[in-house]
Amino acid sequence: MSYIALLALFPITAPAEESKASKESEKPKRVQTVADILEQPGVLTPKGSFVLDTSLSYTQNSSNSVSVVGYTVLPSLIVGLIRASDIDRTTLTFGLTGRYGITNRLEVEARIPWVYRTDSISERDLNSGSNAATLRTVDGNDIGDIEAAFKYQINMKEAPYWIGSLRFKSTTGKSPYDVPINSLNDFEELPTGSGFPSIEPGITMIMPIDPAVIFMNFSYIWNIKDDVEVDIDITDDDNNTENIRVDTIDLGDTIAFSAGMGFAVNPKFSFSLGLSHKTILKSKINGTTASDAKLLQLDSLSFGANYAIDRDTTINVGATAGITADAPDFQLSVRIPYTLK
């Protein structure tokens, strides 16, 4: 197998003309993996090395919806307000991630995100006699949900290489149940967190196949149910209003799978192609699944490029396009991992 095929897994060797003393005085280089192109667990940070990973991501999503604020007298007769909405959602996330190699097999990681969200909402009342659309903007910014993870490389010598991981997500971001809403249950300020802690075990396989590297990842996100205090007014077909108090929400868990290929063009540049799938299970309110709850299917295609600036610094650019209705339309991310030791 050629060295090019393994560039995504192992450090770049020093030139032959360098002296042995100069090699020994160099800082250990963080292993270059497909994780530098896509955010997937990979061959881990060497023992005693610390990597500071700065990232910035831009996510764009749009949706169209029609909602009814009122009640139905007959199947074809609606009394109330019918609203058509066109929503453009933009999210900017700045993240600081630190990774430390406890051993050559075990790595610990922590990530602190800062999230800015803005929604541009164009609404039109279909039965008000006016064709004019109203435009309103809602935004929010704050710290996101801080994450911590452990990664362990199961085997070291023979391919395929297997890496197990365990990630925990906190609730440090603003919860959707802690921000103000108006009389139509629309956000007046956007949340920056999910509102629920989660635990995510995962397994990754990396297989060098000359001249490429194949990778696959499977994970399960368990969202821990939590108590909330939300009062919801529901109007039935007879125009009777009932107030329902929501005490417990069990957010649907997520099954995630991704696979792709990384290819090293030369010792400094590599790229990858990948496919990601997520299935978000139905949520439960007060222990019961709502009749209108549905599974969400998120599929996306991704492309990434990685350039080694020097032995300690790389720059990674990734683009993701959603291919199902529930997936974000587009995401662009830039990451700069820097090895301090």
C-alpha positions in Angstrom: 0.0 0.0 0.0 1.4 3.4 -0.9 2.1 6.1 1.6 -0.4 8.4 -0.2 -3.2 6.1 0.8 -2.2 6.4 4.4 -1.7 10.1 4.6 -5.2 10.5 6.0 -4.2 8.3 8.9 -0.6 8.9 9.8 1.7 11.8 10.3 3.7 13.2 7.3 7.2 11.9 7.6 10.1 14.4 7.8 12.4 14.9 4.8 15.3 12.4 4.6 17.9 15.1 4.8 16.9 16.3 8.2 19.2 15.2 11.1 18.0 12.8 13.8 18.5 15.6 16.4 16.2 18.0 14.6 13.5 15.3 14.3 13.7 14.6 18.0 13.3 18.3 18.8 10.2 18.7 16.7 6.7 18.9 18.3 4.6 15.7 17.9 2.4 16.2 14.9 -1.3 15.5 15.3 -2.4 12.6 13.2 -4.1 13.9 10.0 -7.4 12.0 9.5 -10.6 12.3 7.6 -11.8 13.9 10.9 -9.9 17.0 9.7 -12.3 17.2 6.7 -15.5 16.0 8.2 -16.3 16.2 11.9 -16.1 12.5 12.5 -14.0 10.7 15.2 -10.8 9.4 13.7 -7.3 8.2 14.7 -6.7 10.0 17.9 -4.5 12.8 19.2 -1.0 11.4 20.3 -0.3 11.1 24.0 0.5 14.4 25.7 -0.6 16.5 22.7 -3.2 19.2 22.8 -5.2 20.4 19.8 -7.1 23.7 19.8 -9.8 23.6 17.1 -11.4 26.9 16.1 -14.5 26.6 13.8 -17.1 28.8 12.2 -20.2 27.4 10.5 -23.0 29.0 8.5 -26.3 27.1 8.1 -29.2 28.2 5.8 -32.6 26.7 5.8 -36.0 27.7 4.4 -39.6 26.4 4.8 -43.1 27.2 3.7 -46.2 26.6 5.8 -49.9 27.3 6.0 -51.4 27.6 9.5 -55.0 28.1 10.7 -55.8 30.2 13.8 -59.5 29.3 14.3 -61.7 26.3 14.0 -63.5 24.2 11.4 -67.3 24.2 11.0 -67.5 21.9 8.0 -64.7 20.1 6.2 -64.6 22.9 3.6 -65.5 25.8 5.9 -62.9 27.3 8.2 -63.7 30.1 10.6 -60.6 32.0 11.6 -57.3 33.3 10.2 -55.4 31.4 7.6 -51.7 32.4 7.4 -49.2 31.4 4.8 -45.6 31.8 5.9 -42.2 31.8 4.1 -39.4 31.4 6.7 -35.6 31.8 6.0 -33.5 30.6 8.9 -29.8 31.5 9.2 -27.5 30.2 11.9 -23.9 31.2 12.6 -22.0 29.1 15.1 -18.5 29.9 16.4 -16.9 27.0 18.3 -13.8 26.3 20.3 -12.9 22.7 20.7 -10.0 21.3 22.8 -8.7 17.8 22.4 -6.0 16.1 24.6 -4.4 12.8 24.1 -4.4 11.0 27.5 -2.8 7.9 25.8 -2.3 7.0 22.2 -5.5 5.2 22.4 -7.6 7.5 24.5 -8.6 11.1 23.8 -10.8 13.6 25.7 -12.6 16.5 24.0 -14.6 19.5 25.1 -16.5 22.0 22.8 -17.9 25.4 23.6 -20.2 27.0 20.9 -21.5 30.5 20.6 -24.7 30.6 18.5 -26.3 33.4 16.6 -29.7 32.7 14.9 -32.0 34.9 12.8 -35.3 34.1 11.2 -36.8 36.2 8.4 -40.5 35.5 8.3 -42.8 36.7 5.5 -46.5 36.2 6.3 -49.7 36.7 4.4 -53.3 36.4 5.6 -55.1 34.4 2.9 -58.6 35.3 3.9 -58.2 38.9 5.1 -58.8 40.5 1.7 -55.2 41.8 1.5 -52.5 40.6 -0.7 -49.7 42.5 1.2 -47.2 40.3 3.0 -45.8 41.4 6.4 -42.1 40.8 7.1 -40.8 40.3 10.6 -37.4 39.3 11.9 -36.6 37.3 15.0 -33.1 36.7 16.3 -31.2 35.4 19.3 -27.6 34.9 20.3 -26.0 33.3 23.3 -23.8 30.4 24.3 -24.9 27.1 22.9 -24.9 23.6 24.5 -21.4 22.7 25.7 -20.3 19.2 24.8 -17.7 16.8 26.2 -16.5 13.5 24.7 -14.2 10.5 25.1 -12.8 8.6 22.2 -11.0 5.3 22.3 -9.1 3.6 19.5 -9.8 -0.2 19.8 -7.1 -1.5 17.5 -3.8 0.1 16.5 -1.9 -2.2 14.1 -4.3 -3.8 11.6 -6.9 -2.2 9.4 -9.8 -1.5 9.5 -9.3 0.8 12.5 -12.2 1.0 15.0 -12.8 3.9 17.3 -15.5 4.1 20.0 -16.8 7.3 21.3 -19.1 8.6 24.0 -20.4 12.2 23.8 -22.4 14.2 26.3 -24.3 17.4 25.5 -25.4 19.8 28.2 -28.2 22.4 28.4 -26.1 25.6 28.7 -27.9 27.1 25.7 -31.2 28.9 25.9 -34.0 26.4 25.9 -37.0 26.8 23.5 -39.1 26.6 26.6 -37.3 29.5 28.3 -37.6 32.2 25.6 -40.7 34.5 25.3 -43.5 33.7 22.8 -46.4 35.7 21.5 -50.2 34.9 21.5 -49.8 32.9 18.3 -47.1 30.7 20.0 -44.4 32.3 17.8 -40.9 32.9 19.2 -40.1 36.5 20.2 -36.5 35.5 20.8 -34.8 32.4 19.2 -33.3 29.7 21.4 -29.6 28.7 21.1 -29.9 25.2 22.7 -32.1 22.2 22.5 -33.3 22.4 26.1 -32.5 18.7 26.7 -29.3 16.9 27.7 -28.2 14.0 25.5 -25.8 11.1 25.5 -24.4 9.8 22.2 -22.4 6.6 21.9 -20.8 5.9 18.6 -18.5 3.7 16.6 -16.3 4.6 13.6 -14.5 2.4 11.1 -11.6 3.7 9.0 -10.3 1.5 6.2 -7.3 2.4 4.1 -7.8 1.2 0.5 -5.1 2.3 -1.8 -5.3 5.1 -2.9 -8.2 6.2 -0.7 -9.5 5.9 2.9 -13.0 4.6 3.5 -14.8 5.7 6.7 -18.1 4.9 8.3 -19.8 6.1 11.5 -22.8 4.9 13.4 -24.2 6.7 16.5 -27.3 6.9 18.6 -28.3 10.1 20.3 -30.4 9.5 23.5 -32.2 12.7 24.5 -33.0 12.6 28.2 -36.5 13.6 29.0 -37.0 16.6 31.2 -39.7 18.5 33.1 -40.9 21.7 31.6 -43.7 24.2 32.5 -45.7 25.0 29.4 -49.4 25.9 29.1 -51.0 25.3 25.7 -54.5 26.5 24.7 -56.2 24.0 22.2 -59.4 24.8 20.4 -61.6 21.9 19.2 -64.1 21.8 16.3 -66.9 23.1 18.5 -64.8 26.2 19.4 -64.2 25.0 22.9 -60.9 26.0 24.3 -59.0 23.7 26.6 -55.8 24.5 28.5 -53.3 21.7 28.6 -50.3 21.8 30.9 -47.2 20.1 29.5 -45.1 18.8 32.4 -42.7 16.3 30.7 -41.3 16.2 27.2 -39.3 13.2 25.9 -37.6 14.5 22.7 -37.2 11.9 20.0 -33.9 10.1 19.9 -31.7 10.2 16.8 -30.2 7.3 14.8 -27.3 8.6 12.7 -25.2 6.9 10.0 -22.6 8.4 7.7 -20.0 7.0 5.2 -17.6 8.5 2.8 -14.2 8.5 1.2 -11.1 10.6 1.9 -8.3 10.9 -0.8 -4.9 12.5 -0.3 -3.8 14.4 -3.5 -0.4 15.2 -2.1 1.3 15.5 1.3 -0.5 18.9 1.9 -3.9 18.6 0.3 -6.7 16.1 0.6 -10.4 16.0 0.0 -13.4 13.9 0.9 -17.0 13.0 -0.2 -19.6 11.8 2.2 -23.3 10.9 2.7 -25.0 11.4 6.1 -28.4 10.0 7.2 -30.3 10.8 10.4 -33.7 9.4 11.6 -35.3 11.4 14.4 -37.8 9.4 16.3 -41.2 10.6 17.5 -41.3 12.8 20.6 -43.6 12.2 23.5 -45.5 14.8 25.6 -46.6 13.8 29.1 -45.7 10.2 28.2 -47.9 10.1 25.1 -47.0 10.4 21.4 -49.1 13.0 19.6 -51.3 11.8 16.8 -49.6 14.2 14.3 -46.1 13.3 15.4 -43.9 11.9 12.6 -40.5 10.5 11.9 -38.0 13.0 10.5 -35.6 11.8 7.8 -32.5 14.0 7.3 -30.1 13.1 4.4 -27.3 15.2 3.2 -24.3 15.1 0.8 -21.0 16.6 1.9 -17.7 17.7 0.4 -14.6 18.7 2.3 -11.1 19.9 1.6 -8.1 19.8 4.0 -4.8 21.8 3.5 -1.8 21.5 5.8 -0.4 25.0 6.3 2.5 23.6 8.4 3.3 20.7 10.7 1.1 22.1 13.4 -1.8 23.8 11.6 -4.3 22.8 9.0 -7.4 24.5 7.5 -10.5 22.5 6.7 -13.4 23.7 4.6 -16.6 21.6 4.3 -19.9 22.1 2.5 -23.1 20.1 3.1 -26.3 20.1 1.0 -29.5 18.7 2.3 -31.3 16.3 -0.1 -34.5 15.7 2.0 -37.2 18.2 3.0 -36.3 17.9 6.7 -32.5 18.5 6.3 -30.9 22.0 6.3 -30.6 23.4 2.8 -26.9 24.3 3.0 -24.1 24.4 5.5 -20.6 25.8 5.1 -17.9 25.3 7.8 -14.3 26.3 8.3 -12.1 24.7 10.9 -8.5 25.5 11.9 -7.0 22.8 14.2 -3.7 23.9 15.8 -1.4 21.5 17.7 0.1 23.2 20.8 2.3 20.3 21.6 
